[in-house]
Amino acid sequence: MTDHPCNSSLAARIVLPSIALLAFATRYLHFTLPGPDAFRPMFNTMLLDHAASVVEVILLLIASLGLGAFILRKAGCATEPIRAVGIGLGAVALAVLGLGVLGLMGFAFIILLMALLGLFAGEAVGQLVIVSDRVREFIERRTIFHSGVTLALLLVITLNVVRCFVPPLDYDVLEYHLGAPAQYLREGRVAFLPDNVYAAFPSNVEMLFLFALGLKGSAASEISLIQGAALAGLINVAFGLLASLAAGSIAKRVSASPLAGFLAAALVFVFPWTSYLSIRHYVEPGMIFFALLAVSAFIDYLSAGDRRQVLLAGVFAGLSAGCKYPVVLFLVVPMAAAIVLSRRAGWKASIGRAAIFAAISAAVMSPWLIKNLAATGNPTYPLLYGVFGGRHWSPQQEAKWQNAHRPKEFGVA
């Protein structure tokens, strides 16, 4: 006998926030492990927190899944789980930005996660049922080949998760991917950082890192920062896995072959560059995940001509551009051109849909442009200084920036 959906939803609304509370409470719990006394404090603190971090990232994904499913349903779109979690994670990132600008961080993030779990647990349960049905179908149809590849994937996932608990040492990570969120947490709000120019770049992924740091406590505590970095790393590993699943979804949709989808997801995930980026707190896994969801929606538009897919592609493209500027050149502009050239609805209508796609992408990305415009007068600070000018930058700094970042000339002797 299957539980009534209302009963499952009510139970989830109680159980999921309760699990979140327990995970948050682990920082105040102590237990004793056998072994040398010198190692007990480390085990007491770190092992319990590592387990709590794994639970917290799973809860974040569940909350995002429920929120995204709710948004998609209200927009009249199909609530595909991979797209729902993408919409949800993007919404959480922008919500963290909004809370941060208002100076609401730390405990506010705990309230945000528990509220999402409580409000959208029913939507999340519905999506998890879909996922479980697909997993069951996969298990029933698996072969020795499928089983072997799955075991290899689980090994890579395990290694990536374990690597998250090693404190980061990369310059980019310490300077701004984690450095800027830690500075926001210390200052009590998300604001312009005149001493950290890279913090002015679009930072959707870094907002989720800020969320992770805030869940773990004060930025003044080194142990809290290390624990927060581990949770942020788990979020990034999840992005790498989600990007792989999105690639598999596209391959399955294009080829109409479940095997093609399985192999595409597996190959993307085990590709060394995927793990390299995922375990180093870089933004590319999240950027690629959102970009692939935009491509998926675009493919559906080409297939069915449903203009809602254009809107959805615009949202995902905007979320991807909100991770890194190059997405505008390498995804938004080409996809807008492709919508026109596809002539799926005739020239005039296709041009209009391309314009709508570009406008939605810009709107979703706009919080970062508005933040820079308000602080410096240049929406793309420090880029395009020659076009917009702006405060907190000078011709001398611009020359130094161009000298350091302009592609070097090269030739063949």
N, C-alpha and C positions, 0 to 999 in steps of 0.2 A: 504493500500500500504506500502511495506517495503522499507526503505531507501537502496540505492545502497551501497554495502560494502565499496567502495572507499570513498563515502561521509561520512559514519559512521567513517571510520578510520581517515580521515582528521579532522573531528570534534573532535574526541577523542584526537588527537595529539595537538589540540589547547586548548580544555576544561580542560583536566587532568592537564597539567602543570600550567594552570591558577588557578585551584583550589589549587594546591600545593603552588603557590605564595601567594595566599590569606591566606592559613593556616600558612605559615611562617611569614606573615606580622602581625598576630594577636598579637605578642609580643610587637608591637609598637602601637597597637590600645587601646583606652580607651573608656569605656562607663559607665554610671551611673545607678545603680539599686536603687530602693526605699528601705529604711530601715535605721537603725542606722548608723550614720556617721562612727563609729569605725569599722564597718564591710565592708564598701564600698570598701576600697582599696583591701581587700582580694578577694571579689567577682569580682572586676574589673580585677584582675590579673589571678586568678585561674580558674574561671568558663569558661572564654573565651579560656584559654589555654587548659583546659580539652577537650572542644569541638574540638579545633584544633588538639589535640593529637589523638582523635578518627579518624578524617579525615586523618591525616598523616599515621596512621597504615593501614588504608584502601588503601591509595594510594601506600604504600609500597607493600602491597599484590597484588594490580593490576599490578604494575610495575614488580614485580617478576613473576607474572603469564604470562605477555607478554614476558619477557626475557626467561623464561623457555620454553614456547611454541616455541619460535624461535629456541632455542638450540635443542630441541627435533625434530623439523621439519627438521633442517639441518642434524641431525644425522640419519634421516630416521626412527624415532620412532613415534608411535602414540602419539598425543598430548592430553593425558588425563589431565584434569585440575588439579587434585590433585597432579599428578607427575610434571606438569609444574610449579606449585607454589613452589614445593619442590626444583626442579633444580634451579629456580630463586632465592629463598632465600639463597641457598647454594652459588650460584655465587655472590650474593650481599655481603655475609659475607666474602668471599675470596677477593672480590674487596676492601672492607673496610680495610682488612688486608694489601693489597698491597698499598693502598693510605696512610695508617697509617705508614707503614715502610718508605715511601717516605716523610713523614712529611706533608702530605696533608690531613688536617682534618677540621672540622667545616664547613666553607662555601663550601668546596669541596664536602661534603656529600649532601648539598642542590643541587649542580650542578649535582651530580650523580643521585639523585632521579628524577630530572626534565629531565635529558637526557634519562633515562630509560623510563619515561612516554612518552616522545616525540618520541623516536625511535621505541618503541614496543607497542604503543597504539593499532595499528591495530591487532596485534597478541592477545593482551589482550581482545579486543572487541570480537574476534572470540571465545575465551574461555568463556567469560561471556555469550555469546549467548547459548553455550552448557549448562552452569550452569543454566541459566534462563529456558531453555527448560526442564531440569530435575526437577527444582522446580515446574514448571507448571504441569508437569506430576504427581508429588507427591501430589500437591494440588487437582488435579482432582480425584486421587484414594484414598484420605485420608478417614479415618473413624474417629469415635469419639475417638477411642483409639489413633490413630496417632495424632489427635489434642491435646488430653490431654498430651501426652508425649512431644509434641513439645512445648506446653506452659510451661511445667516444665523445659525443656531445656533452653528456653528463659529466665526464671527466674534465673537459675543458671548462664547463660552467663551475665545477667545484674549484679548480685551480684559480679561476678568475675571482671567485668569491674570497678564497683564502688570501689572495694578493691584496684585496681591499683593506686588509687589516695591517698592512705595512704602511707606516707614515710616508706621505709623498715627499719627494725631493726635487722634482722637476721645477725649473725656474718659472716657466709660465704658470704652473699650478700655484706655486707659493706666492708669486707676484700678483696674479689677478683672478685666476679661475677659482681658487679658494681664498687667496689673499684679500681680494676686494670684499667678498661676503663676510669674512672675518672682521674686516674693518667696519663694515656697515653694522655688524652686531655690536662691536665695541662702542660705536658712536650712537647707537640706539635708533638709527634710521637709515634708509637708503637715500643717499644724497650724492651730489657731485664731489668727486675726490680729486682735487687739483694736483695732488702728488702721485696720482696713478692714472695715467692717460688711457691705459687699456681698459680700465673700468668703465669708460664711456661707451664702449662697444655694446651692441645688443647682447643681452645676458639672460635669455630665457632659461638656459641650462643652469647658469650660476644662481638664479633665483631658487631653483630646487636644491642647489648646494647650500644656499643660505637657509632654506627651510630645514635641511639636515643639521646644520650647525646650531640653529635655534632650538631644535628639539633636544639637543644634547646639553644645553645649558649655556653658561656664560663664556664669552670669548676671552675673558680675562684668565680663564683656567686652561692651562696647557693640556691637561687630560681631557677636558671637554672638547677642545679643538681636535685632538687626535681621534676621539670617539666620533665627532661630527664628520671628520674627513673620511672615516671608515664608512659611515652611513652614506655620505655623498658618493663614495666609490661604488657602493652597492647600487645606488640609483643609476650610475653610469653603466655598470654592467647590465642592469635591466634594460637600459636604452640599447645596448649592443644586441641583446637577445631580441628585443622588440623589433629592431631594424631588420634582423635576420628573418623574423616571422613575417614582416611586411614584404620583404623580398620574395619569400616563399608564397605569400598570398598572391602577389602579382604574377609569378610564374605559373601558378595553378590556374589563375583566371585566364591568362593568355593562351596557355597550352591545353586547358581542360584536362590536365593530367595531375592527379594527386602525387604521383611519384616525382614529377618535375618540381612541384611545389616543395616537397620534402627535401629533395636534393639541393634546390636553390637556397633554402633556409639553412641547411647544414653547411654548404660551401661558404656562404657569406659569414656564418658564425665562426667557423674554424679557420677562416682566412687570417693569417697572423696579424695583419694591420687592424682588424676588428678588435682583437684582444688587446693589442698594444694601446689603442686609443681608449678602450673601455676602462682599463685598469689604471689609467693615468689622469683621470679627472679632466680630460679634454672634452670640448663641446661637440666634436664631430659625430659621435654616436647619436646624440639627440637630434642634431641637425639633419643627419641622414635619415633617421626614423621619420621625422615630419616630412622630409622631401619625398620619401618613398610613398607615404600616405597620399601626398598631393598627386604623384604619378598614378597611383591606384585609382583615385577619384577621376583623374583625367581619362584614363583608359575606359572607365565605366561610362564617361560622357561620350566618348567616341563610339562605344558599343550601343548605347541606348538613346543618346541625344537628350538625356534628362538634364535640364539646366541647373537643377539642385546640385549635381555633381560638380559643376563649374564653381558654385559657391563654396562647396566643401573643399575643392582643390585650392581655392583662394585662401581659405582659412589655414589649411596645412602649409601652404607655401609661405604665408605670412608668419606662421609659427617657426618655420625653418629659417626664414630671413631674420627673425628675432633671435636667432642663435649666432648668426654670422653674416656679415654684409655680402660676401661673394655669392650667396644664394640668389640675390636680386639679378645678377648678371647671368648666372649659370642655370637658374631654374625659372624664376618669375618671367623674365623677358622671353626666353625661348618658348615657355608654355603658353604665354599670351599670343605669341606669333603662331604657334601650332593650333590654337583654338580658331584663329582666323583662317589659316590655310586649310584646316580640316573641312570648312564650309559645311559643318554638320547641320546647320540651320539656315544656309544661304549666306551670301557675303555680308549683307547689312546686319542680319541678326548675329552672325558670328563675330563681327567687329564689336557689336554691342556687348556680347558675352565676354569677349576678351577684355574689354574695358571694365566690366563688372569684376572679372577675376582679378585684374590688376588693382582695382580700387579696394577690394576686400583684403588682398594681400598687404597693401599699404596700410589699411586701417588696423589690421591685426599687429603689424609691426610698429605702428605709430607711437605706442607708449614710450619706446626708447628714443625715437626722434623728438618727441615732445619734451622728454626729460632733458635731452641735450640742448634743445632750443631754449628752454627756460633758464638753464644754468649758464650757457655760453653764448647764445645767439646763433649757434651753428648746429643744425639738426643732426649732422653727421660728424660732429667733432670727434677727433681732430682732422678727419678727412675732408676734402674739398674746401680747404681753407681759402684757396684762391677764388672760390665761387662765393662762399658765404661769409668769410672773415670770421669775426667773433672774438669773444673775450677769452682770457686765460691761455692765449696762444700768440705767438709772435712770428714775424718773418724768419727770425733766426732759428726758432724751434722748428718751423716748417722746413727750412733747409736741412737741418739736422735729421728730421724725420724722413725726408725724401732720400737723403743720402744713405740712411740705414735700411730703408724698406723698398726702395726702387729696385726692380730687377737689374742685376748686373749685366753689362754688355758681354757678349761672348761671340766667338767666331771659330772657324776651322782654319788652322794654319795650313 
